Amino acid sequence: MSNKKSNLDKEPNNTRLMRLELIFAPLLIFLPIVVSIFLIRDWFYRGFSKGISTYDGELFLAIIILVGNIVFDVLFLKSLISLNEK
């Protein structure tokens, strides 16, 4: 009896967490992409165009953010889709 009650008590929290993930999903997905695009643009205009090699670190950072975001967002979106289908 107590197991059923504890499972029922946890269910509203799961729906709240799911709603919270859905609300913050666009922020978690698009903000790192925007930041990496800004860094790549900054590197192109200041580093590549003017030939200043100190901006190469911005390019490296932007690529790390972009690739990491794409890799983890694919998994994140797959899990959100599978949970929504249930």
Secondary structure, 3 states (H helix, E strand, C coil): CHHHHHHHHHHHHHHHHHHHHHHHHHHHHHHHHHHHHHHHHHHHHHHHCCCCHHHHHHHHHHHHHHHHHHHHHHHHHHHHHHHHHC
